[in-house]
Amino acid sequence: MSVDKKSISLPELPKGKEYEEYISAFLQAAGYYLDRSIIDRGVEELLELDIIITDYNVMPRPKLIEIKSGDWGFSDVFKVKGWMTYTGISKGFFIVQGGKKNFEFYRKKAKELKVGLYAVPDLSKTTEYLKPLLRNKKININDVKTLRYSFWLEREMLTKIKQMKKSEKNKKCYEALDKYYFSINSGTFFTVNIVDRIEILYNNFKDNGRITAKCANELIGADFNEDHDKIPYKLFADTFYNCKYNVIQISTLLEYLSKMAILKNTVDYLMLKNSKYKSITDTSISYFSGIDKLDFLPASFNNALKTLESHKCFSRYPIFWQWFLYVFGGFILLDFKDQEYKLLSEKTGIEIEEIDNALSAMDILFPSNVGWLKVNNKSNILEATFFPMPFRGIGANYRRVIYSNNEENANYEDLNIENKFAYNDLIKWNNLIVDILHK
């Protein structure tokens, strides 16, 4: 991926976090929903779970994945088993980069602990080594590369919050964003009841509904804690028209991650409420006769449950939205609508005629006057409203490769986009991500 004399590329031998992202990309490309880097601050020693995968081809139950690129041994296998016991997750996997001479012995002992042990000593054979875990699915390597860029970008943006929190201690927005991300990604993971989880996530979303406006106004000298409800126009234009990288790009990412978490747990509830897992979707409040937990959520949310459940493919919506945002960049080229819908269908398992319903999920769950999708009349691009521009660059680069017969060195000119506004937007979004990730 390049712009002018700048270029970015993925490491050929990823280590540490990069190896976690490498494996994560294969898992998402295989059709799983991913939660990553779950932190439990309630234990004496900080607990971080690398990846939690959910398979929506069956009843959605979490599986734990631990990744290690360096040296490892039995103590690591026992640690995975301990995390499984602590979290109540019945299935766990340990994926390492380096094998051992007596690897089959380690695998056998791990299996006795109900831990699936996999080694990937040769990255060119990753699909072969992880074949059972990837459900024998044929993996498109360009999907994997796109997801790796996406995870890298997300890591950089989240790291920026912590860096700015330390260097700009006089600003309140960075501390607020750091707390908001924790509440979205980790704050409810250990809450057993799904309805309780939804309520906490929904209240967090509502309480932080103006966090982007508050961050934007603090950037121009206003008090973060004042009741701001609009982004100042110049900052708005710099962010969404001129593609400047600033805190607004990060806060809008968190807002979408928040909506994604609510959508995922809502689908989990709808799928599990009448299953053998009914106990974790129980909505009754034992000490209040006749009162239901769902009564504490807005009427619009309860109406949304009924609407979503009536959709033929609602169970695939978490997968769909994770692909739509992390791979497609939160936009659809309407000049290529048939191709776009076909590709979305192939990647997410949602029938082409149901794509519009899938795209409506955010508006159903979070009704607003603006709407969460809009058509840019100049470029004829359907865009997720206020979605961060750097991730648009992910989607732009994905189209450049996919629509040019998977040629990594293809140019945007090869897409034959006649709409000059759409063409210019793709270039602009591409350039932004290159600027951010270029070292």
C-alpha positions in Angstrom: 0.0 0.0 0.0 1.6 3.3 -1.0 1.3 7.0 -1.7 3.8 9.1 -3.5 7.2 8.0 -2.0 5.7 6.5 1.1 4.7 2.9 1.4 3.6 0.5 4.1 3.9 -3.3 4.2 3.1 -6.1 6.6 5.9 -7.9 8.4 6.8 -11.2 6.8 7.7 -12.7 10.2 5.2 -11.2 12.7 6.0 -11.4 16.4 4.1 -10.5 19.6 1.0 -8.4 18.8 1.6 -8.7 15.1 1.5 -12.5 15.3 -1.8 -12.2 17.3 -3.2 -10.0 14.5 -1.9 -12.5 11.9 -3.7 -15.4 13.5 -6.8 -13.2 14.2 -7.0 -12.3 10.5 -7.1 -16.0 9.5 -9.8 -16.7 12.1 -12.0 -13.8 10.9 -11.4 -14.7 7.3 -12.7 -18.2 8.2 -16.0 -16.7 9.3 -15.7 -16.2 13.0 -16.7 -13.1 15.0 -13.7 -11.8 17.0 -13.3 -10.1 20.3 -9.7 -9.3 21.0 -7.5 -8.2 23.9 -10.0 -8.7 26.7 -8.7 -7.3 30.0 -9.9 -8.2 33.5 -8.8 -5.4 35.9 -10.6 -7.1 38.8 -7.8 -9.6 39.5 -4.6 -9.0 41.4 -2.5 -9.8 38.3 -3.7 -8.2 35.1 -5.5 -10.8 33.0 -5.6 -10.4 29.2 -7.3 -12.8 26.9 -5.9 -12.7 23.4 -8.9 -13.7 21.3 -12.5 -14.8 21.8 -14.1 -16.3 18.8 -17.8 -16.9 18.2 -19.2 -19.1 15.5 -22.6 -18.0 14.2 -23.1 -21.1 12.1 -24.3 -22.7 15.4 -25.5 -21.4 18.8 -23.1 -18.6 19.6 -20.9 -19.8 22.5 -17.4 -18.2 23.0 -14.2 -20.1 22.5 -10.9 -18.9 23.9 -7.7 -18.5 21.8 -4.3 -17.8 23.3 -1.5 -16.9 20.9 2.3 -17.0 21.5 5.0 -16.3 19.0 8.0 -16.9 21.4 9.1 -19.8 23.6 6.4 -21.8 25.3 5.9 -24.9 27.5 3.5 -26.8 29.7 3.1 -23.8 32.0 1.4 -21.9 29.1 -0.9 -24.8 28.4 -1.9 -24.9 32.1 -2.4 -21.2 32.0 -4.9 -21.5 29.1 -6.8 -24.2 31.1 -6.9 -21.9 34.1 -8.3 -19.1 32.0 -11.0 -21.5 30.6 -11.9 -22.4 34.2 -11.9 -18.8 35.3 -14.1 -17.5 32.4 -16.3 -20.6 32.3 -15.4 -21.1 28.6 -15.5 -24.8 27.8 -13.4 -24.7 24.6 -9.9 -23.3 24.4 -7.1 -23.3 21.9 -3.4 -22.5 22.2 -1.7 -21.4 18.9 2.1 -21.1 18.9 4.6 -20.1 16.3 7.4 -22.5 17.1 7.0 -26.2 17.4 9.0 -28.7 19.6 10.7 -32.0 18.8 8.1 -33.9 20.9 5.2 -31.7 19.8 2.7 -34.5 19.5 3.3 -35.4 23.2 2.5 -31.8 24.1 -0.6 -31.9 21.9 -1.8 -35.1 23.5 -1.4 -33.7 27.1 -3.1 -30.5 26.1 -6.0 -32.5 24.7 -6.4 -34.2 28.0 -6.9 -30.7 29.5 -9.4 -30.0 26.7 -7.0 -27.4 25.1 -6.5 -27.6 21.4 -2.8 -27.1 20.7 -1.6 -25.9 17.2 1.8 -24.9 15.9 2.4 -22.8 12.8 6.2 -23.1 12.2 5.9 -22.2 8.5 3.6 -19.2 7.9 3.2 -20.1 4.3 1.3 -23.2 5.5 -0.9 -21.5 8.1 -4.2 -22.7 6.5 -2.9 -26.3 6.5 -1.7 -26.2 10.2 -4.9 -24.6 11.4 -7.2 -26.6 9.1 -9.6 -28.0 11.7 -9.9 -24.7 13.5 -10.5 -22.9 10.3 -13.2 -25.5 9.5 -11.4 -26.5 6.3 -12.5 -23.2 4.7 -10.6 -21.9 1.7 -9.0 -18.6 2.9 -8.4 -15.7 0.6 -5.0 -14.3 1.4 -6.0 -10.8 0.4 -8.8 -11.0 3.1 -6.1 -11.9 5.6 -3.8 -9.1 4.5 -6.6 -6.6 4.6 -7.6 -7.7 8.1 -4.0 -7.5 9.3 -3.9 -3.9 8.1 -7.2 -3.2 9.8 -6.0 -4.6 13.1 -2.7 -2.8 12.8 -4.5 0.5 12.2 -6.9 -0.1 15.2 -3.9 -0.9 17.4 -2.2 2.4 16.4 -5.3 4.4 17.0 -5.9 2.9 20.5 -2.2 3.3 21.4 -2.6 7.0 20.4 -5.2 7.4 23.2 -2.8 6.2 25.8 0.1 8.2 24.4 -2.0 11.4 24.4 -3.4 10.7 27.9 0.2 10.8 29.2 1.5 13.8 27.1 -1.7 15.9 27.3 -2.7 15.6 30.9 -4.5 18.9 30.8 -7.0 17.4 28.3 -9.9 15.3 29.7 -10.9 13.7 26.4 -8.1 11.1 26.3 -8.9 9.8 29.7 -12.6 9.6 28.8 -11.8 7.7 25.6 -9.6 5.3 27.4 -12.3 4.5 29.9 -14.9 4.2 27.2 -12.9 1.7 25.2 -12.3 -0.4 28.3 -16.1 -0.4 29.0 -16.8 -1.5 25.4 -14.2 -4.1 24.9 -13.7 -5.6 28.4 -16.1 -4.0 30.9 -19.0 -6.5 30.4 -17.1 -9.6 29.2 -17.3 -11.3 32.6 -21.0 -10.4 33.1 -22.7 -13.8 32.7 -26.2 -12.7 31.9 -26.5 -11.4 28.3 -29.4 -9.0 29.1 -27.4 -7.5 31.9 -24.5 -7.1 29.5 -26.7 -5.4 26.9 -28.1 -3.0 29.6 -24.6 -2.0 30.7 -23.4 -1.5 27.1 -26.5 0.4 26.1 -26.2 2.8 29.1 -22.5 3.3 28.3 -23.4 4.1 24.7 -26.1 6.6 25.9 -23.9 8.2 28.5 -21.1 8.7 25.9 -23.5 9.7 23.1 -21.8 13.1 22.7 -18.2 12.1 23.4 -17.1 13.0 19.9 -18.6 16.5 20.1 -17.0 16.9 23.6 -13.6 15.8 22.3 -13.9 18.2 19.3 -14.8 21.2 21.4 -12.0 20.5 23.9 -9.6 20.6 21.0 -10.5 24.2 20.4 -10.3 25.3 24.0 -13.8 24.6 25.4 -14.4 22.6 28.6 -14.8 18.9 27.9 -17.5 18.6 30.6 -19.8 21.2 29.0 -23.0 20.0 27.2 -21.6 20.0 23.7 -23.8 18.4 21.0 -22.0 19.5 17.7 -18.6 19.2 16.2 -17.3 22.7 15.3 -17.6 23.1 11.5 -13.9 23.6 10.7 -13.0 20.5 12.7 -15.8 18.6 11.1 -14.5 19.6 7.6 -10.9 18.8 8.5 -11.9 15.4 9.8 -14.5 14.1 7.3 -13.7 16.1 4.1 -10.0 16.8 4.3 -9.2 13.5 6.1 -7.0 15.0 8.9 -6.0 12.5 11.5 -7.1 13.7 14.9 -8.9 12.6 18.1 -12.3 12.7 16.3 -11.2 9.8 14.1 -10.6 7.8 17.2 -13.7 8.7 19.1 -15.9 7.8 16.2 -14.2 4.4 16.0 -15.2 3.8 19.6 -18.8 4.8 18.9 -19.0 2.2 16.2 -17.3 -0.4 18.4 -19.9 0.3 21.1 -22.7 -0.2 18.6 -21.1 -3.4 17.4 -20.9 -4.8 20.9 -24.6 -4.1 21.5 -25.5 -5.7 18.2 -23.5 -8.8 18.9 -25.0 -9.3 22.3 -28.5 -8.6 21.0 -28.1 -11.3 18.4 -26.7 -13.6 21.0 -29.8 -13.0 23.2 -32.2 -13.6 20.3 -30.5 -16.9 19.3 -30.0 -18.3 22.8 -33.2 -17.2 24.7 -35.1 -20.4 23.8 -32.1 -22.8 23.8 -30.5 -24.9 26.5 -28.5 -21.8 27.4 -31.7 -20.0 28.5 -30.3 -19.3 32.0 -27.8 -16.7 30.6 -30.6 -14.9 28.8 -33.1 -14.9 31.7 -34.8 -11.5 31.9 -36.7 -12.0 35.2 -35.9 -10.0 38.3 -36.7 -12.3 41.2 -37.2 -9.7 43.8 -39.6 -7.6 41.8 -42.7 -9.5 40.8 -43.8 -8.9 37.2 -40.9 -6.7 36.2 -38.6 -7.7 33.3 -35.0 -6.6 32.8 -35.9 -5.6 29.3 -38.3 -3.1 30.8 -35.3 -1.0 31.8 -34.2 -0.6 28.2 -35.9 2.0 25.9 -39.1 1.0 24.1 -37.2 1.6 20.8 -34.8 -1.2 21.8 -37.6 -3.7 22.6 -39.2 -2.8 19.3 -35.8 -3.4 17.6 -35.6 -6.9 19.1 -38.9 -7.8 17.4 -37.8 -6.3 14.1 -34.4 -7.9 14.0 -35.8 -11.3 14.9 -38.1 -11.1 11.9 -35.1 -10.7 9.5 -34.2 -14.0 7.8 -30.5 -13.7 8.3 -30.3 -11.7 11.6 -28.0 -14.4 13.2 -25.3 -13.4 10.7 -25.4 -9.6 11.5 -22.4 -9.6 13.8 -20.3 -11.3 11.2 -21.7 -8.9 8.5 -20.9 -5.7 10.4 -17.4 -6.8 11.4 -16.6 -7.4 7.7 -18.4 -4.3 6.6 -16.4 -2.0 8.9 -13.0 -3.8 9.1 -12.7 -4.9 5.5 -15.1 -2.9 3.4 -14.3 0.3 5.3 -17.9 1.1 6.1 -18.9 2.0 2.5 -20.4 0.6 -0.7 -19.6 1.8 -4.2 -23.1 2.0 -5.6 -21.7 2.3 -9.1 -20.5 -1.3 -8.5 -23.5 -2.3 -6.3 -24.1 -5.8 -7.8 -20.4 -6.7 -7.4 -20.3 -5.2 -3.9 -23.4 -7.1 -2.7 -22.2 -10.3 -4.2 -18.8 -9.9 -2.5 -20.5 -9.0 0.8 -22.7 -12.1 0.5 -19.7 -14.4 -0.2 -17.8 -13.1 2.8 -20.6 -12.9 5.4 -22.9 -15.7 4.4 -25.9 -13.4 4.0 -28.0 -13.8 0.9 -27.7 -11.0 -1.6 -31.4 -10.1 -1.3 -31.0 -9.8 2.5 -28.0 -7.4 2.4 -30.2 -4.3 2.7 -31.8 -5.7 5.8 -28.3 -6.3 7.3 -27.3 -2.7 6.5 -30.4 -1.5 8.3 -29.4 -3.1 11.6 -27.8 -0.1 13.1 -30.7 2.2 12.3 -33.1 -0.3 13.8 -31.1 -0.6 17.1 -30.1 3.1 17.2 -32.8 5.2 15.5 -31.7 8.8 14.8 -32.7 11.7 12.7 -29.5 11.6 10.8 -29.3 7.8 10.2 -26.2 5.6 10.3 -26.0 5.2 6.5 -26.1 7.9 3.9 -25.5 8.3 0.2 -22.9 10.8 -0.9 -24.7 12.1 -4.0 -21.4 13.3 -5.7 -19.5 10.1 -5.4 -22.5 7.8 -5.3 -21.0 6.0 -2.3 -23.2 4.6 0.5 -21.3 5.5 3.7 -21.5 4.7 7.4 -22.2 8.1 9.0 -19.3 9.5 11.0 -17.2 6.4 10.5 -13.4 7.1 10.9 -11.7 8.0 7.6 -8.6 5.8 8.2 -10.8 2.7 8.0 -12.2 4.0 4.7 -8.6 3.7 3.5 -8.8 0.0 4.4 -11.9 -0.5 2.3 -10.4 1.5 -0.6 -7.3 -0.6 -0.7 -9.4 -3.8 -0.5 -11.3 -2.7 -3.6 -8.1 -1.8 -5.4 -6.8 -5.4 -5.0 -10.1 -7.4 -5.2 -11.5 -5.7 -8.3 -8.2 -5.9 -10.2 -8.1 -9.7 -10.1 -6.3 -9.8 -6.8 -3.2 -8.0 -8.1 -1.5 -6.3 -5.2 0.4 -3.9 -7.4 -2.7 -2.7 -9.2 -3.5 1.0 -9.4 -6.8 2.7 -8.6 -7.0 3.6 -12.3 -7.3 -0.1 -13.0 -10.7 -0.1 -11.3 -12.1 2.0 -14.2 -14.2 4.2 -11.9 -15.8 6.8 -14.1 -17.1 8.9 -11.2 -14.2 11.3 -10.5 -15.5 12.1 -7.0 -15.6 8.4 -6.0 -12.1 8.0 -7.5 -10.7 10.9 -5.6 -12.3 9.8 -2.3 -10.7 6.3 -2.6 -7.3 7.9 -3.2 -7.7 10.4 -0.4 -8.7 7.6 2.1 -5.9 5.4 0.9 -3.4 8.2 1.5 -4.6 8.8 5.0 -4.0 5.3 6.2 -0.5 5.2 4.6 0.3 8.4 6.4 -0.8 7.0 9.8 0.9 3.7 9.5 4.1 4.9 7.7 7.1 4.8 10.1 
